[in-house]
């Protein structure tokens, strides 16, 4: 859901969000781990140690992606044993979000459980997970 609602503005009141632009064509897959993974922790304390704020790295919008990609590359290069990044979700705190470093996942680490599920049902309505998070964020999903 982090991808679907990533750019919802931080403002009071109801926000309109287009299903066609933000939900259509997206799927949800369930994965299980076959082994433990080594993540770089990007929680508040770890970010403070790195000298960057959550606002600068996690809570930024698409206009700052060049900087966040640069941070990701630097962290990748400085931590050769790390297999990804792990942080508290921007939109659904206390849930966790992650990025995996494909070049570091030598042995199979993820198993797909079942088939991917569309976030839009055949009648054009959103799945209950999408609707629940939209309601929590104050988002009205429009066609």
URBEL-V957074 format. One record per backbone hydrogen bond with DSSP energy under -1.0 kcal/mol. CO is the residue of the C=O (numbers start at 1). NH is the residue of the N-H. If there is no record, write none. Layout:
co,nh
CO,NH
CO,NH
//
This chain:
co,nh
1,5
5,8
9,11
15,140
17,142
18,22
19,23
19,24
23,26
26,119
28,117
30,113
32,111
38,83
40,86
43,47
44,48
45,49
46,50
47,51
47,52
53,57
54,58
54,59
61,64
62,65
64,68
65,69
66,70
67,71
68,72
69,73
70,74
71,75
72,76
73,77
74,78
75,79
79,82
83,101
84,40
85,99
86,42
87,97
92,95
95,89
97,87
99,85
101,104
104,106
109,34
111,32
117,28
119,127
121,124
125,121
127,131
128,132
129,133
130,134
131,135
132,136
133,137
134,139
138,15
140,17
142,19
//
